[in-house]
C-alpha cells in the first residue's frame, strides 16, 4: 500500500498508509465517535466536502454490504482511521471498505493517531486538511490549503436533479420530500409507515409542491451551511400553515431560518451515535445519532413563533423546535438513523398524526 500523509491547516503532519482511492483531497476535517456504522457514515451525503476521522480504532472489519448504504453515490472527501481491516468477517459483505471507497473516488489513510487528531479538532476547531502522498512538501500542502475555500454549493451537488418516487403498499399518505441530500433510511422509514414519497430537487418552489396536493412535506438532512440554500428557506416560509412540515438535521436549521431565527457554525460540531438529548415535553432522554456543523441560535428564537422542544445535554444546544400554528416541527438529530436511537419513531408518528388532522380538517371544509 502507498505511503500517505494528512496535513492539518495548523501545519501538523500525520503519516500513514493509503487505502481507497489513490488521489489527493483537500477538505474540512471533522471527527465521528460512532463505534459501528462506518458504511452509513461513508455514504451519508451530509459529509460532502469533509474528511472524517473515525475515533473508534478498528474500521473495515465487517466490510460493506449492498443494503446499508445511505446514498447511491457517496461523496465524502476522505476517511482517516487508526487500524484498517481489509479482510472482513461478515456473511453479508460484498466489498471491502477500501473497494467501496475506490469505486467512489474517496481516499483514505490508516495507521494514524486518531486520538491526537480528534483532540486537535476538539481544541482548535474543525479546519482544513489535505490527504496527499507522503513525499509532498509541507510548504506545497499549506499553499494548496490556503488557496482552497469551503464549497457553498454542496446541497446542489447532492440533491436529485429530477423528481423521483418511492412507493409503498397500501399507502395512507402522500409526502413531498425536499431533497437536500436525503439519507435512504429516512425514505425506508416513511415507506414502512405508509407514506408514498415524491422526492424533489432542493430548489422546487412552494407552488410546485402544493400542486402535488401532498398530505405533508418533509425537508431532509444535507451538507453545508443552511444559509447557502435561500431557495429552501423561501419555500418553507411560503408553506407555513398550509401543510404539515417535518425537518431533520439541515432541514431543522432551514426551518429555524424560515421562522426568523439564526444559525451559527459550531467549533467542531456533533458527529456520532452517542449524544444525549432531552425531550423537554416528556422529560425523557434519548441517545441519538448526529452529524452537523451548524446549530440554531436559541437567543434568536425570541420573538418568533418557534419554541424549543429538545435540548442537547452535552452542551445545551437546541435539538428540536416547533411552530404549532405553522404546522412545522423539526429535530437536529437523526431519529431514523441506523445505528441510532430505537425509541424515536414517535417523531414520525407525530408527523403522521399532523397529516391525519390536516386531512380531516380539509374534509370538513370541503363538506361545509
N, C-alpha and C positions, 0 to 999 in steps of 0.2 A: 504494500500500500504506500501511496505517496506521502511524503512528509509535508505537513501544512503548519500554518500558524494562524492564530487570531490576534489581531492588534486592536486595542481599545483606543478611543479618542484621546484618552489621557496619556497615551504612549506605552502602556503596559503591553507586553507580548507574552503569549502563551503558545507553546509548541505542542504539536500532536500529530496524529495520523489521520489522513483524509479518508472519508468514505462518502458514498452517494455520488453526486455529480462532481466532476473534476473541473471546477470553474471558480473564478474569483467572485466574491459577493460583498457588497457594502450595504449596510442596513442599520437600523436601530437595534441594539442588543437588549434583551429582556430575559427574565428567568421564570420558569414554571416549576412549581413544587409538587406536582402530581406524582404519585408512586406508580400508578399504571395509567394507560391511556395515551401512550405516545403516538399511536396511529391517529387517534382523534385530534391530538394536538397538531400533528403534521398536516392534517387535511382541513383544519379549521381556517377558513378564509379570513378570519379576523387577524391572523398573523401575517397577512400580506405586508411586505416591506419590513419584516423583523427577523432577526436571528434569535433563536430561542435556546437558552441554556437550560438543560434539564437537570434539576438538582438531585433527583434520585440517581444513585451511582451506576446502576446497570440498566442499559437500554438496548432493545433489539431482541431480547431473549425469547419472546413469543411471536416474533415475525410480524407479517402484515397479512390480513385476510381480505376477502372480497366484499365482506358485508359491513364492516365497521367504519368505512370512510364517512367523513362529514361533508365532503365535496368531491366532485368528479375530477377536479383539476387543482390539486394543492399548489399554493403559491407562496409558501414560506420562503424566506431568503436564506435560511441556513439553520443548522442544528448543531449544538455543542454538547457533548456527553463526556462523562468520565470514563466509563468502560462500555465499549460497543460489542455486542454479541452477534456474530454473523452465522451462527448455527442454531436457529430457533428450535425449541421443543414445544410444539403445539400442533395438534392434528388438523386445525383449521387453517394453518398458514399456507399461503400460495406464493409469497415472495418474502425476501428478507427486507428489512428496513432500508438497507443500502440500495437494493434494486429498485424499490419504490421511489426513493429519493432521486436516483439516477434517471429514472423514467420521466420525472417531473422537473429536472434541471435544478435540484436543490442540493447544495454542497453540505457536507458535514465534517466535523473534526472530533476525534476521540483522544483519550489519554490526557485530557486537560483537567486541571484542578478546578472543578466546577463550584466547589465551596468558596474558593477565593474569588472567582468571577461573580458569584451571587452576592458576596459581601461588598464587592466594589460597586455593583449596581445598586444595592440597597443603600450604601453610604453616600455614593456620589450621584445616584440617579441614573436612569436609562440614558444611554449615549450612543454615538456612532461606533461601529466596529467593522472590521474587514476580515474575511476569511481569504487567505491567499497562500501562495507557495512559501515554503519555509525560508527560501533564499531571497525573497523580495525585500529590498532595503526598507528600513523603518521610515526613512525620510519620504520615500515614494508612497508608503501606506498613509502617512499623515497628510500628505499633499492631496491624495485621492479623496480622503475623507473630508478634508476642508472644502474641496470642490463639489462634494455631493450634498444634496439637500433632500430633506424628507419629502416624499411624494404627497401631493394633495389630491390626487385623483384615484385613490385606492378603491373607493366604492365603485366608480365607473369601470374599473378594471375587472372586478369580480362579479358584478351584478349581471343577471341574464340579459341578453340582447333583445330577445323576443319573449312574449308571454308563453308559458307552458303550463301544463295541468298535472296535478297529482290527485287521482280519484280513489274513492273507496267504495266498498259495497254498502248498499242501503244508507246513503248519506242523509244526514239530518240538517246540515248547514253548508252554505257556500261562503267560503272565506277568500277575500282578496289579500294576497301577500305581497308587500313591498320588499323586494329582494335587494338587500344591501350587502349580501354575502352570506346567505342563509345556510345554517347547518342542516344537513339532511335529517338528523334525528328530530328536529322540530317538525319537519314535514311528516315523518313517520308517526310522531306522537299525535298530531292533529288528525291524520288519516284514521288512526286507531280509535279516535274519539268521535268519529262520524262526520268529519269535515271533508268536503271536496275543496281542493285548493286551486286557485288560479294564481300562479306565481308571475309577478310583473316586474319589468325593469324599474330601477330605483327612481327614475325621473318621470314615471307615469303620474299625470296630474289628477286632482280630485274628481273632476268631472268624468274623466275616462273611467276611473274606479267606480263611481256611482252608477254609470251606465251598465255596469255588470250586475247591478242590483244585489250586492253582497249582503249577507247577514252580519258580517263583521269584517274588520280589516286588521291584519297583523303586520307589524313592522319588525324586521329581523335584526339580528346582530350583523356586524360588519367591521371592517378595519378603519383606522384613522380617526381624524378629528371630526366630531359631529358638525362643526361649523363649516366644514368643506362640502356639505350637502344641503345648501339652502333650498334646493328644489323639494326635498323631502320635508323639511321644516314647513315650507309653504303649504304643501299638500295636507299635512296634519292640521295646520291651522284651519284650512277650509273644510276638513272633515269633522271638526269638533261639533259634537251634539247631533250629528246626522246619522252616525252608525257607531256601534261599539268598536273600540280600538284597543289592542293589546300589543305592547312592545317589550322586547328583550334586548339587553346589552346596549348596542349602539341605538337601537330603537327607543330605549329608555332615555338616553341622552338627548335624542332628537325630540322626543315628546316634551322634555323639560324646556328645550329651546322654543318649541312651538307654543308652550304655555307661558312664555315670557320670562323664564328663568335663564341662568347662565351655567356654563360648564367650564372646567379647568383641567389642565393636564396634571396628573399626579406625578410624584417624584419617580416612582418605579412601578406603579400600577398594581393590580391584583391579578395573579395568574396561578391557578392551582385548584385542587379538588378538596380543599380543607378550610374554607373560610366560614366562620360562624356568623350567621345573620339572624337578627331578631325580628320576628313579625310583631309589630307594635300593636296590632289589633287583637292578637290572641296571646301574646307573650311567649309563644313557642320559639325555640331556637332551631334553625336549620343549618346543617353543614353543607355548604354549597360549592359548586364548581364555578370558577370565574376566569375571565380573560378580558381585561380592559385597561386602557391607559388614561382614560378621562373619567371624571366624576361630576355629579351635579353639585353646584354651589348652593348649600342649604340656605344661606343668608338671602340669596336672590329669589327664593321661593316666596318670601314675604310680599304680600300684595297681589299674588297670583291666585288662581283657582286650584293650584296644586297643593296637596298635602303629603307628608311623608308617611309611608306605610311600613317600610322596612329599614333597618339600620345595621351596618357592619359593626360587629363587636370588637374588631381588632383596632380600628381607627376612627369609628364613629361616622363614617361617610354614609351618604344616602344610598340605599339599596332598592328602594321602591317608592313610587309616587302614584297618586290617583287624582283625577279630576272627575268627581262623581257627576256633576251637572253636564260635563262634556263627554261622558261615557268613555273615558280613557283611563287606562292604568298601565303600569309598566314595572319591571324589575331589572336591576343591573346584572344579577347573576343568571345562571343557565338552569332553569328548572327541568329542562328536558335532557340534561347532559348525561352522557354515558362515557366514563364514570361520572357520577354526580349524585345529587340528593334523591332519595327514594320516596320522599313524602311531599313533593312539590306539585303533584298533579292538581292540587286544589286551585292553582292559578289558571290552568287550562279549563278546569271545571267552572271557575268564576267567569271566564270568557264565554263559555257555552251558556251559562245562566243569563249573562247580559244579552246575548244574542236571542235567547228564548224570550226574554222580557220585551226586547225591541220588536220581535216578530209579532207577539201578542198585541202590543200597542198599535202596530201598523194595521193589524186585522180589525181592531176596534175602530180605528179612524176610517178604515175602508168601508165598514158596515154601518157607520153612523149616518 
